Structures are given as C-alpha cells and as structure tokens.
Amino acid sequence: MLYVLKKLKSMRVWPGTLWAALSNDPSNYVNEQPSASLSLTHTQREKRKIDDDVVLGVDSVGVGEILSDVVKRSSVGILFYFYGWLCEIVAIPRRLPSTWNVVESDGDGDGDDGSGVRVEMDDARRLAKDCLQVVGREMGVVMD
C-alpha cells in the first residue's frame, strides 16, 4: 500500500488520458478530446431568466458533470479517481502501515548527519494526505 501511495503521489499522466480511457471510444479520443464549455455567458443567463424552458449548452449539464469532465482531463486525474479511497485512508483512526526510507540529502544540514543521506518515515496516512494536497493544488484550493 505504501509503494502504491508513493507512486500515485508522483504520477502524472498525459492530459486527457483518463478522459479517453473512461469514454465510450478510447481509441478515438486518445489524441484529442472534445472541448469543454465551462461557463454560461451573461447573455445566456439573461435568456434563461426570460424563458426557463430553453435548454442551453451547460444548462443541461450539472456542475458535478462539468467538474468530472475537467478532472478527467487533468494530468493528475488518477488521484481524483481515487479521491474517496484516499479520504478513507486519511480518516482511519488506528495506526497505519509505515516504513523508514533512506533518502539523499540536499546538504542543507536539516536532519542530516553530514553523510549526505537522511532517514525519513513514510506512513499511509501521510502519503494519502500528500495525494489529497496534490488534488487540492490542481483544483486551486490548496496553496503552497
């Protein structure tokens, strides 16, 4: 589980890959996906006020569907796919699997014994939280 979470955290796919893979015709959409219309113009909003029976492009599509479409086009779309599981891992109240890793130090002396390497602990909760932070950055709600 730790290995998979660590790889998910750093994984980036070609933009649109997940969208194509989950579509009805992946081979057709592998290189280019149809454009996504994300917002109503002022004119369309005014027209909707006048005639509620008029169906306009985005009006017939819910906000959730628009977000889902945009997320599938993201280079970190795979993390959105696992969002529910990542939330469950973070919320588990008991101790989760962990491991110690030896990593090369950047030489700044922070936790370094002078040998150029340091030891770092990884646990499933922290890795899942890091994955959720990548999702938040992609959505623009988590700032570094």
Secondary structure, DSSP 8 states (H G I E B T S, - for coil): -HHHHHHHHH----TTHHHHHTSS-HHHHSS----------HHHHHHHHH-TT---GGGGS-HHHHHHHHHHTSTTHHHHHTHHHHHHHHH--S---EEEEEEE--SS-TT--SSSEEEEEEEHHHHHHHHHHHHHHHHT----
